């Protein structure tokens, strides 16, 4: 079945999966206009996008400051390549001037000299005709990305012709994305790249992330950085799932995922630590919860909750809906021992007190700390343990981290502990039901463009834990790996890997990302303004 996904603005690609499909891209950056306003960033945008796509396995044709013939030839060449491989993926990226006229969008060559709106069609590229050409190739998937939402540069422009217009004939199974809302204009940016492109280039490198989340995260970045002046728009007619890099796979054997290209501003470490595993305590089988009291654990802070161990079904089923990802399965039985977990995410005040610094983007003592890496979270756990006279849980030597499972100090929850605590005895999509109204946290659809919020403002789950859905992603101990279908007791994830697991979704995520089974993976040195953590401890 043909799938046609296209994104307008400075967008991205959704690619590869279980098969090694051929992937072809045409990237155009027009900035050196001869007869209208020159643009500073499109060539940079095109060069950077081409490099990213090449790193993701695309064969890329690049046109910089192209005239009409060069742009047309590039489209024809892309169509031929896609037609020659029916299961191939196509990607079209354009940065430069674009205008709308009579409900249609046009891409402007650098040598265009359009003295009247009547001559627009013959001297520019019709977006609709370009889409029709790629659609006619009959290949598996096409992505069209246009960062062309700038003001009309021609003297004959009409007052209503700002930015781009919604594409009238949207192909089936398509995603149309504008760098900003229809009829509005997008910033060309003050740096190397346009505002939307700069954030998208960062987000598309995240391995194993589904396309809808890439755009949600990018949208949130743009709205925040523009002070809500630029608000990207997404028109989604694509019902499937697609990924920028390698598609997560569910198998019965744990494997180490292969890394996608690391963000240019930050090297991607590939640590291979040795993990010391100590026998876990005996397991209680009835899943209940009790608040921590001095009689139960006198050294445990008042903001820790005692979770009584039990057995639950981890992951999600293929028919669970809500944008379910393949790495959430197969579902399997997991037995978890009793443990303590934070009632709230670690706050900035708590982090500042221990670490002497507050790296967060959204400032506030009671807001969750963010912009912290997995290594930062590990260091915080150890330093807080030492301050309170507890045995640190972790020993770090460079990138190698060993966990002493018998230590009584603070630590990160395992992925299994986190999901068990989040679900609080439920089997539904969210920990209070199957609808958006059941999400007990802050996320993009109710918090669009906003920052994080203090813990405790939303309803707690049944076990007294706040913001298990939304606010900030929460680092877990585990290396990211595929699930086994076998029953497990106190699993710790893969024995080694490249990415650590995060859970819970964030203020930048959509509703589907809030699900109890949803997984996130990143290199342990990664920092972002929607990633924090929650503490856990053993019960002694």
N, C-alpha and C positions, 0 to 999 in steps of 0.2 A: 504494500500500500504506500502510495506516495505521501511523504510528509513534507510540507513546505513551511519552514519557520523563518520569519524575517523580522529583523529588528532595525528600527530607525532611530538613529542618533549615533552615537559613538559607541557602538556596542561590541558584540563579542562573538563567540562561537559556541556551539554546543556539539561536541563531537565525541569521537570514538566510543566504542562500547566493547562488546565481547568479540567483535570481528575487526580485522585490520582493514577497514574500508579505505579506499583512496579518498584523499581530501584535496580540494583545489580552491584557491582563493584569488580574488582580484582586489587589490588595495589601491585606492586613488586618493592622493592628497593635493588639493589645489589651493595655492596661496598667492602666487605671483601674478595676479590679474593685471592685464594691460590697460583695461578701460574702466574698471570699477575699483572699489576699495580693496587694497591688498590685505591679506590675512597672515598673521604671524605663525600660527600653530599647525595648520593642516598638514604640512610636509612632515613635521615632527610626529604628529599623530599617526600618519601613514607609515612612516619608518618604524615606529615603535610597535604598531599593530602588526605589521608584516613580520617583525622579529618574533613576537609572541606566537603568531600563527605557525611560523616555521618551527618553533620549538614544540608546538603541539602536533607536528606531523603533516602540515599542509605544504603542498607545492604552491608557491606564491608568485603571481605576476604583479609587479608594482609599477604604477604610473604616477609620476610626480609632475605637477604642473602640466597636466595633460590638455591638449586641444580636443575638439569634438571628434576628430577621426581617431585619435589615440584611445579615447574613452570608449567609442563604439567598437573599435577592434578588440579592446580588452574584454568587453562583454561578450562579443561573438566567440572569442577564444575560450572564455570560461564555459560558455554553453557547450562548445564542441567537446571539451574535456569531460564535462559532466555527462553528456550524451553517450560518451564512449564507455562509461562505467555506471550502470544503472543503480548500483548500491552505494555510489559515492556521495560525499558531502561537499556542498559548495558554500563558499563564504564570499560575500561582497561587502567591502568597506569603503565608505566615501567620507572625506572631510573637506569642507570648502563651502562656497556659496551655494545656497539653494533657495528657490523662490516658489511661491504658489500663485496660480492663476486659474480662475474659473474652477476651483475645486481640485486642480491637479498640481503635483509637485514636479519641479524641474531642477536638475543639477547643472551647474554653469561651468563650461570650459574656461580656461584662463585667457583665451584669445577672443572670447565672445564680445561682440560689439552690437548690442541689441538696442536699437534706437527707439523701438516701439514694442508694446506688449504683443502686437500682432505677429512679430517675428520671433517670439520666444521659442515656440515649438521647433522651428527649423534650425536654431542655433544652440540648442541645449539637449540634454538627455531627459526624456520623460521617465519618471520613476515607475509609472504604471507599465509602460512599454518594456522597461528593463525587467520588471518582475514577470511580465508575461513571457519574455525570452527565457529566463531561467526556469520558469515553471514548465515551459515546453521541452526542456531537456529531459524530463521524465526521471530524474535521479531521485535518490532516497530523501535527501534533506538539503535545503538551501537556507542560508542565513544572510540577510541583507542588513547592513549597518550603515546608517547615515547620520553623520554629525554635521547637519546642514541647517540647523534651526537658527539662522542669523537673520538680521533685518534685511529687507529687500534693498539692494544697493543702487537700483536703477532710478533715474529721475522721473520715469513715468509711473512709478509705483502708486498704488491706491492705498488709502488709509487702512483698509482691511487686510492688506497683504503681508502682515508681519509673520515671520517664521514659516513653518510648514503647515499643511492641511492634512487631516486624517485621510489615509488612503481609502478611496471609495470602494475599490474592488479588492478586498482582503482575501488572499488565497486561503483555502481550507487548511487547517492545522498550521496556522501562522501565529507569530508573535510580532507585533509591531511596536517598536519602542522609539519614542522621541526623546531627545536630550532634554527637552522641556515640553510643557503642555502645548497642544495645538494652538496656533495663533499667537504664541509667545516666542521670545528669542532667547537663545542660550549664550552664555559668556564664552568668548574666545579664549579667556584665561589670561593671567598675567605671567605665567611661567612657561615652561617648555610645551606643555600640552593644554588643551581646553579643559575646563573644569570637569565635565562629565567623563571625558576620555581619561584623564589622569586617574580618576577613581576606578573606572572600569578596567583599565590596564592592570591595576593591582588586584582587583577581585577575580578576574578570569583566570589568574594563575593558581587559585586555590584548588588543590586536587580533590576529586571526588565530590564536587559540589554541583547540585542540580541547577539548571538554568534559571528557574524562577527565583531561587534564593540569590543568585548572582545579581539579578536586577534589583531585587528588594534591597540588598545590601548597598549596591551602588546608588540607588535612589536616595536612601537614607543619608549616605555620605554627601551627596550633592545638595540636598535640602539643608543639611546642617551647615555646610561650608558656605552656602550662599545666603544664609540668614533667611531661608524660605523664599528667596527671590526667584530661584530656579527650581522647578518641580518636574522631574521627568515623568512621562506618561507611558503607560504600558497597555496595549490592546491585545489581549491574549486569546487566541483561538487555537492554541496548541494544547491538546489534551494529553500528550505523551510525556515522557521524561527524557531529558537529554543532559549531557555533561560536557564540560569544557575540555577535560582531559580523560584519563582512564575512568571508565565506568566501574563503580564498586560492584563486586561480585560476591555472591553468597555461596560458599562451598562448605563441605564438611571437614576440610583441612585448613588450619590456620596458616596464612601466608603473610609475607611481608609485602605491602603494596609498593609499587614502583613510584618514585617521586616525579611530579611534574616540575617544570622549570620554577626555580625559586624567585621571589620578588627581587627586582634589580637592586633595591636599596638594602637588602638584607641577605647575607649568605645563608644557604640552607644546610645545616649540619646533618650528618647522617650517623648519629651515635649508635653504637651497638653495646649497650650496657649489660653487665652481668647482674642478674636479679637473684637475690637470696630469698628463698621461700621457706618460711617456717610453718609448722603445722598450725592450722587455725583452730580457734576454740570450738567446743561442741556447739551444735546447732539446736535452737528451739524451733519447733515446727509451726507454731501458730503465729501468723503475722499480726502483731499488735504494736502499739507504741505507748510509751509513757514519758512524760517530761522528766528530765534529769533532776534529781534532788540531791541534797547533801548526803543523805543516807545511802544513795546509790553510788555516787562518785563525788567525793568532796572537792576534788581538784578541777572538776569540770565546770566551765563557765555557765552562767544562767541562760545563755543563749545557745546551749547545746541541747538536743533532744535525744532521748534514748530510744532507739529502734530495736524492737525485739525481733530476732531472726525468724526466718521462715522460708518457704519454697514458693516461687512464682514462675510465670511464663515470661521469659525475656524476649524482646523483639516484637515484630508485627507480622501479621499474616499477609499473603499476597493480595487478598481481597479487602484489605482494611481501608483502602482509598486514601483520600487526603494527600495525594502526592507521595505515597509510600515509596521508599527507596529500597533497592535490592539488598543493600548491606544491612538492612534491619532484620534479615532472616538468614537461615531458617529459625523459626521460633524454637526455643529449647527451655527445658526446666532447669532452674538455677536455685540452689539452696544458699542462703546468706546467713552468716552468723550475726548475733546481736552486735550493735555498734552505736556510737554516738555520731550525730551529724549536726551541723550548724542550722539553727532555726532560720537564720538569714545568711545572705552572702556576706563575705568579709567586707567591712566598710572602709572608707578612706581614713576615718579617724583611727580605726584599729591598725590599719596598715602603716600609717604615719607614726604611730606610737612605737611600733616595733622596728620599722625599717628606716625611719628618719626622713622619709620622702613620700611624696604623693604624686605619682605619674599620671593621674587620671585626667581625661579631657573635660568631663563635666565635673566641676568642683563642688564639694559639699561633704561635711563630716559624716553624715548619715547615708550618703549615696554609696553604692557598691564601688569598690576600687576596680579600675579597669586599666587598660594599657599595660597589663602585666603578662609576662611570658609564663610558660609552665615552669621554667627554672626559677623565676621570681617567686612563684607560689610555693615551690619546694623550700626555697631559702626562708621565706616567711614562716612556714611550718616549723622548721628547725629553730629559728631564732626565738619564736614565741614559746616553744617547748623549753628551751634553755632558760628563758626569763622566768618561767613558772616552775622551774625545778623538775621538769619531766625529761624523760629520755628521748632525744630526737629520733624520729623514725627513719631519717635518710642519711646516707653517707654519699657525698658527691666527690668525684675525682674527675675534673674536667667535665666532659659530657656524659660520663658514666655515673649513674645514680643507682644505689643499692637500697632497697627497702627492708628494714628489720621489722618483720611483721609482729614481733613480740613486744616492740617498744610501746610505751604508754603515751608518747608525745603526739602532737597534732600531725595530721597527714591529709592527703587528698582522698576522697572516696574512690573506690574502684567504680568502673562503669556499671557493674552489676549492682553494687550498693546504691549508686545514684538512682538507677531506674527503679529499683525496689522501693526506695524511699519516696521517689516522685510519685509512683503509682499509688502508694498508700493503700494497697489491697484492691485496687481497681484493675479492670481489664479493658477499659474504654480508651478511646483515642487520646483524650486529655484526662488529667487525674480527677476531674469532676464530671465527666460526661463526654459526649461525642460532637458537641457543637461549639462554635466560636465563643458563645456566651459562657462556656465552661472553662475558658482559659483564665487561670488565676495569676496573671502577671502582665507586664507591659510589653507590647510588641508593635510592629510597624503600623498595622491597620488601625490601632487606637492611639498611637503615639507618634504619628508620622512627622518626622523632622525634629522630634523632641529628644532630650537627653535622658539619662537614667533617672530613676526615682528611688527615694528612700525605701528600705524594706518595710514590710508590714502594712502597706497601703491597700493591697489587694487581699482577697480572702485566702487564708491558708488552706493547704490540702487537709485531708482527714487526719493526718498525723501531726498537724501543727507546724508545717514547714511552709515558708513564704517564698514566692518567686521561683518555684521550681520550673515554671513556664515563663520565659521572658526576663526582661531587664538586662542581664548580661549572660553570655555563654559561660559555663563553668568547667574549668579544667578538671579532668579525672586522672587517676594514676596511669591508666592502661596505655600501652602502645596500641595504635589502631591496627586491627586485623579482621579477617572474616570470621564469622561465628561458626561453631560446630553444632551439629544437631544433637549431640550427646548431652545428657544431663551432667551438670557440673556443681561442685560445691566451692564457694568462695573463689571464683575465677579471677584472675589478674590480667586477662587479656593476652595478647601475643607476647612471646618471650623477648622479642626484639623488633625493631622497625625503624621507620623514619618519622612518623607522625604520632602525636599524642591525641587522645580523645577529649572532646568537649561535649557537654550536654546542655539542653534546656532552652536553646534559642535566645533571642535578645530583642532589644528595642528596634533593631534594624531588620528583623526577620518577619516573614509573613506567618499567617495562622498555621499553615501546614508544617512549618518548622518548629512549632511549639509542642508537637506531639511527644508523648512520653517515651516513644521508641526512637526518636530522631537522633542521629549521630552527626558529629562534626569532627574533622581531623585537621591538624596543622602541625608544622614543625615546632618543637618545644621552645624555640627561641622567638616565636612569632608573638607580636603584640598588636592589639587593636582596641579601639575605644568602645567595644562592646564585649570584651572578654575579661572575666574575673574568675573568682573561685569561691568555694564553700569548704569549710573545714570538716574533718571527720576525726574520730579517735576510737581506739580499741576500748572495750569494756574489760577492766582488770578484775 
